[in-house]
Amino acid sequence: MHSLHRFNRFNRQHAFEVLLHVGDTPLSGAIRYREYLRQSGQFSSLWDKIKIAPEGEKLIGATHLYLWGGMLLDQADVKKWPELMDYLQSPAGAGLWEKMETEARDAIKRLKGRAPASWQQPALVEALNQALLAQVPQDRDFSLPAQQRHAAGVRHLALRQLGAYLSPAESWGQGLSTPLLESLHQAGLPRLWLGTDNWTAEFLHPQAVAAAKTSGYLIASYDSYDTAIPRGVNDSWLTAQVPSALREKCAIVESDGSKKPGFGGEGYYLNPHCMLSFSRQRMAELVKLAGLNSLFLDVDGTGMVSDDYHPEHPTGAADMAQARNARLAWFSNTVKLPLGSEDGNAVNARHLMFAHGMETWGFGWGDKDMHQNKQSPFYLGGWWPNAQPDLFFRPAKVKQPYLTVQFDPRYRLPLYQAVYHDAVISSHHWNYDNLKFSDVKTVRALLSQLYNTPPLFNLSRGTLRDRLPEIKKADAAFRPLHQALWDKALTGFCWLDQAGWVQQTSFSDGSQLTANFGDRPFGDVAAHSLRARLSDGRILDVSYGDPQ
């Protein structure tokens, strides 16, 4: 064992303590850490959090869904394609026609009044959506009220000019839409957390937000205060749009005096303490204007901190972690809605109800086969089409060494759950939903069941039919177990066979979950299945049959 700690101007005044304990089970370290958090007043259970934010009760037994496609219209919303094509080429449609890309206009001309083929429709609807956005003037201040007014203007323009060729306006939408929500509700899914990648979808489709809440679901938008970029660099990156003066003032400064480049090398990373007032105001405003009953706050839960040498706000890494916690705590205690973030790192987990990224965390960021080589079976996909980007929907395989390091169940331990099972509901990173990796789909499903953590799916209106059976199956397996165990601590883990393919978790009420990852039955547990023995005497079996 070895450890390295670098003392500098920010941490010399802090006490530096090392605790070393020896345990006798695979979870001893995690259980000891949980006790340390309790003793130091840093542990908050889900019960504690639900008392503050009662809507959090809806997370119990809930499957998590990200709804992709934040534009106004889906191809399914067009009911009269030939007439729409004719209108766009007429004098009445000239305003929209001029805003459409040349490629889309040429495709429409070649159709000569015929309806486009199904493979052509997504690109044409994308061009039409972009033209609608461009036709409505956008306020330069980029404030949330201005964005909401712009969305309302886009809806009004589409209804006025295109309504005769479309379905009723109440049904418009790609991911967040009433047809999709009605299908989820009718499929017998009573508890869902729904997230969008930005708040545009909520502003464009307030009727769908209302429908989600009527169905008893949680509806959240993605938000972040970690990077700020100048206007004109990437205006579609909505969370990174902050006032220029604030971007310069709150930029993190490195020890050499340079400002720390932001995510992807754009703009600057921001000091959370400096951004606290702005983030409080925008979070509260976003929840109110978009009608949300949950929020996902990116980065804050990762525990990513650094020293900031800015002369106006010098901040050490420990104080930066506390500043992130202050932002999370303010939302939870003031807005009083269920809050989630990325990963759920222990440094910033106390005020989170849920976290995405601990069950399957980000990996292979620089791997060319995963991100550049389009011929590779490991290629994750790009950001097209906008309504359902390949990055989130295209199945891929897992290459070595990630296949072993990330997913081989013989080398995994539920350490995080041993600390936080009854405190933070953790699932996958949104890049890697339950269906992303075809060769480890069953292994991941069994691991989630064994650890009693929720499934997570990416979904769009266009993929609903294909993905709904998988969502229903996963939800039916997870929901009853989580409703029984959500407030219980995960207290034990063991291997039941020498090879490590059969594993068991134990909970504080005496319940036991046994997963068989192997190809042969083990006692009364079938291959590729899980058997739950709950403390109330119930025995529940979940089978995944084919290992793929």
C-alpha positions in Angstrom: 0.0 0.0 0.0 1.1 3.6 -0.6 -0.5 7.0 -0.7 0.6 10.4 -1.9 -0.6 13.7 -0.6 0.6 17.1 -1.9 0.5 20.0 0.5 0.0 23.5 -0.9 -1.2 26.9 0.2 -4.8 25.7 0.4 -4.6 22.6 2.5 -1.8 23.2 5.0 -4.2 24.6 7.6 -6.5 21.5 7.4 -6.0 18.5 9.7 -4.7 15.5 7.7 -5.9 12.2 9.1 -5.5 8.6 7.9 -7.6 5.8 9.3 -6.6 2.2 8.6 -8.8 -0.7 9.6 -8.6 -4.4 8.9 -11.8 -6.3 8.1 -12.8 -9.9 7.5 -15.4 -9.7 4.7 -15.3 -8.2 1.1 -17.5 -5.4 2.3 -15.7 -4.5 5.5 -14.1 -1.4 4.2 -17.4 0.0 2.8 -19.3 -0.8 5.9 -16.6 0.9 8.0 -16.8 3.9 5.8 -20.6 4.0 6.2 -20.1 4.0 9.9 -17.6 6.8 9.6 -20.1 8.9 7.7 -22.7 8.3 10.3 -20.4 9.2 13.2 -19.3 12.4 11.5 -22.8 13.5 10.6 -22.3 13.1 6.8 -24.9 10.4 6.1 -28.5 11.1 5.1 -30.8 8.2 4.3 -33.5 8.3 1.6 -36.0 8.5 4.5 -34.4 11.7 5.6 -34.4 13.1 2.1 -38.0 12.2 1.4 -39.1 14.0 4.5 -37.5 17.2 3.0 -38.6 16.5 -0.6 -41.8 14.3 -0.5 -41.9 13.9 -4.3 -38.8 11.7 -3.9 -41.1 8.9 -2.8 -41.9 8.4 -6.5 -38.3 7.2 -7.0 -39.0 4.0 -5.1 -39.3 1.2 -7.6 -39.0 3.6 -10.5 -37.3 2.8 -13.8 -35.2 5.7 -15.2 -35.8 6.9 -18.8 -34.0 9.5 -20.8 -36.3 11.0 -23.5 -34.3 12.1 -26.6 -35.5 14.4 -29.3 -36.1 17.9 -28.0 -37.5 19.6 -31.2 -41.1 20.6 -31.8 -42.2 18.0 -34.4 -41.7 14.3 -34.9 -42.2 12.6 -38.3 -45.2 10.9 -36.8 -46.8 14.4 -36.3 -47.0 14.9 -40.1 -50.3 13.5 -41.4 -50.4 15.0 -44.9 -46.9 14.8 -46.4 -47.7 15.6 -50.1 -49.7 18.7 -49.1 -47.0 19.8 -46.7 -44.4 19.5 -49.4 -46.5 21.6 -51.8 -47.1 24.2 -49.1 -43.4 24.7 -48.4 -42.8 25.4 -52.1 -45.7 27.8 -52.4 -45.6 31.6 -51.8 -47.3 31.1 -48.4 -44.5 28.8 -47.2 -41.7 31.0 -48.5 -40.5 32.1 -45.1 -39.9 28.5 -43.9 -38.6 27.4 -47.3 -35.9 30.0 -47.3 -34.7 28.9 -43.8 -34.5 25.2 -44.8 -31.1 23.7 -45.8 -30.4 23.4 -49.5 -30.2 19.6 -49.3 -33.7 19.4 -47.8 -35.1 21.8 -50.4 -33.5 19.7 -53.2 -35.0 16.5 -51.7 -38.5 18.1 -51.6 -38.2 19.2 -55.2 -37.2 15.7 -56.3 -40.3 14.3 -54.6 -42.6 16.2 -57.1 -45.6 16.1 -54.8 -45.1 12.6 -53.6 -44.9 11.6 -49.9 -41.2 11.0 -48.8 -40.1 7.5 -47.9 -39.9 6.6 -44.3 -36.1 6.9 -44.4 -36.3 10.4 -45.8 -38.8 11.7 -43.2 -36.5 12.2 -40.2 -34.1 14.5 -42.2 -37.0 16.5 -43.7 -38.6 17.0 -40.3 -35.3 18.0 -38.8 -34.9 20.6 -41.5 -38.4 21.8 -40.9 -37.9 22.0 -37.1 -34.7 24.1 -37.7 -36.5 26.4 -40.1 -39.3 27.0 -37.5 -36.7 27.9 -34.9 -34.9 30.2 -37.2 -38.1 31.9 -38.3 -38.9 33.1 -34.8 -36.6 35.9 -33.5 -34.6 34.9 -30.4 -33.9 37.5 -27.6 -30.2 38.2 -27.2 -30.2 37.9 -23.4 -30.6 34.1 -23.6 -32.5 34.1 -20.3 -34.9 31.2 -19.4 -38.0 33.5 -19.8 -36.7 34.5 -23.2 -36.2 30.9 -24.2 -39.7 30.0 -23.0 -41.2 32.9 -25.1 -39.2 31.7 -28.1 -40.6 28.2 -27.7 -44.1 29.5 -27.5 -43.5 31.5 -30.6 -42.3 28.5 -32.5 -45.4 26.5 -31.4 -47.7 29.3 -32.5 -45.9 29.6 -35.9 -46.2 25.9 -36.6 -49.8 25.8 -35.6 -50.7 28.8 -37.8 -48.8 27.9 -40.9 -48.6 24.1 -40.7 -51.5 23.0 -38.6 -53.6 21.8 -41.5 -51.0 19.1 -42.3 -50.2 18.0 -38.8 -51.7 16.0 -36.0 -53.3 18.1 -33.1 -50.8 20.3 -31.4 -51.3 18.5 -28.1 -49.7 15.4 -29.5 -46.6 17.0 -31.0 -43.1 16.0 -29.8 -40.2 13.6 -30.4 -39.2 12.2 -27.0 -41.2 14.2 -24.5 -44.7 13.9 -26.0 -48.2 12.9 -24.9 -48.4 9.9 -27.3 -45.2 8.4 -25.8 -46.3 9.1 -22.2 -49.7 7.6 -22.9 -48.1 4.5 -24.2 -45.9 4.2 -21.1 -48.9 4.6 -18.8 -51.0 2.1 -20.8 -48.1 -0.4 -20.7 -48.6 -0.6 -16.9 -45.6 1.4 -15.9 -46.7 3.2 -12.7 -43.4 4.7 -11.6 -40.9 6.4 -13.9 -38.2 9.0 -13.7 -38.1 10.8 -17.0 -35.2 13.1 -18.0 -34.5 15.3 -21.0 -31.1 16.4 -22.2 -32.0 20.1 -21.9 -35.1 22.2 -21.1 -36.1 23.0 -24.7 -38.3 20.0 -24.8 -40.2 21.1 -21.7 -40.7 24.6 -23.0 -41.9 23.3 -26.4 -44.2 20.7 -24.9 -45.8 21.9 -21.6 -48.8 19.6 -22.3 -46.5 16.6 -22.1 -44.9 17.8 -18.8 -48.4 18.1 -17.4 -49.3 14.6 -18.7 -46.1 13.1 -17.1 -47.0 14.5 -13.7 -50.7 13.4 -14.1 -49.4 9.8 -14.6 -47.5 10.1 -11.4 -44.0 10.3 -13.0 -41.1 12.5 -12.1 -40.0 14.7 -15.0 -36.6 16.4 -14.9 -34.3 18.4 -17.1 -30.5 18.2 -17.4 -28.8 21.2 -16.0 -25.1 22.1 -15.2 -23.0 25.0 -14.0 -19.5 23.5 -14.7 -18.5 25.1 -18.0 -19.2 28.4 -19.6 -18.6 29.3 -23.2 -18.8 32.5 -25.3 -21.9 33.2 -27.4 -21.5 32.0 -30.9 -19.3 29.0 -30.0 -22.1 26.5 -29.5 -25.4 28.2 -28.7 -27.2 24.9 -28.6 -25.2 24.0 -25.4 -27.8 25.8 -23.3 -26.4 25.1 -19.8 -23.0 26.7 -20.8 -24.6 30.0 -21.7 -23.9 32.3 -18.8 -23.3 36.1 -18.8 -19.9 37.0 -20.2 -18.8 38.9 -17.1 -19.7 36.0 -14.9 -17.8 33.6 -17.1 -14.6 35.6 -16.8 -15.1 36.3 -13.1 -15.8 32.7 -12.1 -13.3 30.9 -14.3 -10.9 28.6 -12.4 -7.3 29.8 -12.6 -4.4 27.3 -12.7 -1.3 27.7 -10.6 0.5 29.1 -13.7 -2.1 31.9 -14.0 -4.0 30.4 -17.0 -7.7 29.9 -17.0 -8.7 26.2 -16.9 -10.3 25.1 -20.3 -13.9 23.8 -19.9 -15.4 20.5 -21.0 -14.2 19.5 -24.5 -11.6 22.3 -24.3 -14.3 25.0 -24.8 -14.7 28.0 -22.6 -13.7 27.7 -19.0 -14.4 25.5 -16.0 -16.2 27.5 -13.3 -15.7 27.8 -9.5 -18.9 26.5 -8.0 -18.7 28.9 -5.0 -18.4 31.9 -7.3 -21.4 30.6 -9.4 -23.6 29.8 -6.3 -25.9 32.8 -6.5 -26.4 32.5 -10.3 -27.0 28.7 -10.1 -29.6 29.1 -7.3 -31.5 31.7 -9.3 -31.5 29.7 -12.5 -32.4 26.4 -10.9 -35.4 27.8 -9.1 -36.5 29.6 -12.3 -36.1 26.5 -14.4 -38.2 24.4 -12.2 -40.9 27.0 -12.1 -41.0 27.8 -15.8 -40.6 24.3 -17.1 -43.0 22.7 -14.6 -40.4 20.2 -13.4 -40.8 18.0 -10.3 -37.2 16.8 -10.3 -33.8 18.0 -11.6 -30.6 16.3 -12.8 -27.5 18.4 -12.1 -24.5 17.2 -14.1 -20.9 17.0 -12.8 -21.6 18.2 -9.2 -22.0 14.5 -8.0 -18.7 13.4 -9.6 -16.5 14.8 -6.8 -14.5 16.6 -9.5 -12.6 19.4 -7.7 -9.4 21.4 -8.2 -7.5 24.2 -6.6 -8.4 27.7 -8.0 -5.7 30.3 -7.9 -8.0 33.1 -9.1 -6.9 36.2 -7.1 -10.6 37.2 -6.4 -11.7 33.8 -5.2 -8.8 31.6 -4.3 -10.3 28.2 -3.4 -8.8 24.9 -2.4 -10.1 21.5 -3.6 -11.7 20.7 -0.2 -13.6 24.1 -0.2 -14.6 23.5 -3.8 -16.2 20.2 -2.8 -18.1 22.0 -0.1 -19.2 24.6 -2.6 -20.7 21.8 -4.8 -22.4 20.4 -1.7 -23.7 23.8 -0.9 -25.4 24.0 -4.3 -26.9 20.5 -4.0 -28.0 21.2 -0.4 -29.7 24.5 -1.4 -31.8 22.9 -4.1 -32.8 20.0 -1.9 -33.6 22.1 1.1 -35.1 25.1 -0.6 -36.8 23.9 -3.8 -37.6 20.6 -2.1 -37.6 18.3 -5.1 -35.7 15.0 -5.8 -32.3 15.9 -7.1 -29.8 13.7 -9.0 -26.3 14.1 -10.4 -23.6 12.3 -12.3 -21.8 9.3 -10.5 -22.8 10.1 -6.9 -19.2 10.2 -5.6 -19.0 10.0 -1.8 -17.6 13.5 -1.6 -20.9 15.0 -2.9 -23.5 12.3 -2.3 -25.1 13.5 0.9 -27.9 15.7 -0.7 -28.5 13.4 -3.8 -31.5 11.1 -4.0 -30.3 9.5 -7.2 -27.2 9.3 -9.3 -26.4 8.1 -12.9 -23.0 6.6 -13.6 -22.0 4.4 -10.6 -23.4 1.1 -12.0 -21.9 1.6 -15.4 -19.5 4.5 -15.4 -17.9 6.3 -18.2 -14.9 4.4 -19.8 -12.9 4.4 -22.9 -13.1 8.1 -23.5 -10.0 8.2 -25.7 -10.5 4.8 -27.3 -10.5 5.2 -31.1 -12.4 2.0 -31.8 -15.2 3.3 -29.5 -15.3 6.9 -30.7 -13.8 7.1 -34.2 -13.6 3.8 -36.1 -17.1 3.5 -37.6 -16.3 0.0 -38.9 -15.5 -1.4 -35.4 -18.1 -3.5 -33.5 -17.1 -1.4 -30.5 -18.0 1.9 -32.1 -20.5 3.7 -29.9 -22.0 6.0 -32.6 -22.3 9.7 -33.4 -24.7 12.5 -32.5 -27.0 11.9 -35.4 -30.0 11.8 -35.9 -30.9 14.5 -33.4 -34.1 12.7 -32.4 -32.3 9.6 -31.4 -28.5 9.9 -31.6 -26.6 6.7 -32.4 -24.3 7.4 -29.4 -27.2 6.5 -27.1 -29.2 4.0 -29.3 -26.8 2.1 -31.5 -25.9 -1.3 -30.0 -22.2 -2.0 -29.6 -20.0 -4.6 -28.1 -17.4 -4.2 -25.3 -13.7 -4.7 -26.1 -11.0 -5.8 -23.7 -9.8 -4.8 -21.2 -13.1 -3.1 -20.5 -15.1 -6.3 -20.9 -13.3 -7.8 -17.9 -12.6 -4.8 -15.8 -16.1 -3.2 -16.1 -18.5 -6.1 -16.5 -17.1 -9.5 -15.4 -19.2 -10.2 -12.3 -16.5 -12.3 -10.7 -14.4 -9.2 -10.2 -17.1 -6.8 -9.0 -18.2 -6.0 -5.4 -21.2 -3.9 -4.4 -19.0 -1.5 -2.4 -21.0 1.6 -3.2 -24.3 0.0 -2.4 -22.9 -1.2 0.9 -22.5 2.4 1.8 -25.4 4.1 0.1 -28.1 1.6 -0.9 -30.7 3.2 1.4 -29.3 6.7 0.7 -28.7 7.2 -3.0 -30.5 5.3 -5.8 -27.7 4.7 -8.4 -27.9 3.5 -12.0 -26.0 3.6 -15.2 -24.3 6.5 -17.0 -26.8 7.8 -19.7 -24.2 7.0 -22.4 -24.5 3.3 -21.5 -28.1 2.4 -20.9 -29.4 -1.2 -20.4 -29.5 -1.9 -24.1 -26.2 -0.3 -25.2 -23.9 -3.3 -25.0 -25.4 -6.4 -26.7 -22.8 -8.9 -25.4 -23.2 -8.1 -21.6 -26.9 -7.2 -21.5 -27.8 -10.2 -19.3 -24.8 -9.7 -17.0 -25.6 -6.1 -16.4 -29.3 -6.8 -15.8 -28.4 -9.5 -13.2 -25.8 -7.2 -11.5 -28.5 -4.5 -11.1 -30.9 -6.9 -9.6 -28.3 -8.4 -7.3 -27.4 -4.9 -6.1 -31.1 -3.7 -6.2 -30.4 -0.7 -8.4 -32.8 0.6 -11.2 -32.6 -0.1 -14.9 -32.0 2.9 -17.2 -33.1 3.3 -20.8 -32.7 5.8 -23.5 -36.0 6.3 -25.4 -37.5 8.3 -28.2 -40.8 8.3 -29.9 -39.4 6.5 -32.9 -37.8 3.7 -30.7 -40.8 3.2 -28.4 -42.2 0.1 -30.1 -38.9 -1.8 -30.1 -37.8 -0.8 -26.6 -41.0 -0.9 -24.7 -41.0 -4.7 -24.2 -37.5 -4.5 -22.7 -38.5 -1.6 -20.4 -41.6 -3.5 -19.2 -39.6 -6.6 -18.5 -36.9 -4.8 -16.5 -39.4 -2.7 -14.6 -41.5 -5.7 -13.6 -38.4 -7.4 -12.2 -36.9 -4.4 -10.4 -40.0 -2.6 -9.0 -41.2 -5.2 -6.4 -37.7 -5.8 -5.1 -36.9 -2.1 -4.7 -40.2 -1.4 -3.0 -39.3 -4.1 -0.5 -35.7 -3.1 0.0 -35.2 0.6 -0.8 -34.8 1.6 2.9 -32.7 -1.4 3.9 -28.9 -1.4 4.1 -26.9 -3.8 2.0 -25.0 -5.6 4.7 -23.4 -8.7 3.1 -21.9 -10.2 0.0 -20.5 -13.6 -0.7 -19.6 -16.0 -3.5 -21.5 -19.3 -3.3 -19.3 -21.2 -5.7 -15.5 -21.4 -6.2 -15.5 -19.9 -9.7 -17.4 -16.8 -8.5 -20.4 -17.1 -10.9 -23.0 -17.5 -8.1 -23.2 -14.5 -5.8 -25.5 -13.4 -2.9 -26.2 -10.1 -1.3 -27.8 -9.7 2.1 -29.8 -6.8 3.5 -30.4 -5.4 7.0 -33.9 -7.0 7.3 -32.6 -10.5 6.5 -33.6 -10.5 2.8 -31.2 -12.3 0.4 -30.7 -12.0 -3.3 -28.9 -14.8 -5.1 -27.7 -14.3 -8.7 -26.5 -17.1 -11.0 -24.3 -15.7 -13.8 -23.3 -19.2 -14.9 -24.6 -21.5 -17.6 -25.8 -24.2 -15.2 -28.4 -24.2 -12.4 -27.0 -23.8 -8.9 -29.3 -25.4 -6.3 -32.7 -23.9 -6.8 -31.4 -20.9 -8.8 -31.6 -21.4 -12.6 -28.8 -20.3 -14.9 -28.8 -16.6 -15.8 -31.4 -15.8 -13.2 -31.9 -14.4 -9.7 -33.9 -15.7 -6.7 -35.0 -13.3 -4.0 -35.8 -14.5 -0.5 -37.5 -11.5 1.2 -37.8 -11.1 4.9 -41.6 -11.3 4.7 -41.4 -14.9 3.3 -41.9 -14.1 -0.4 -39.7 -15.8 -2.9 -39.4 -14.0 -6.3 -37.6 -15.4 -9.3 -36.3 -13.4 -12.3 -35.0 -15.3 -15.3 -33.0 -13.9 -18.3 -32.8 -17.2 -20.2 -30.4 -16.6 -23.1 -27.2 -15.1 -21.7 -27.3 -12.5 -24.5 
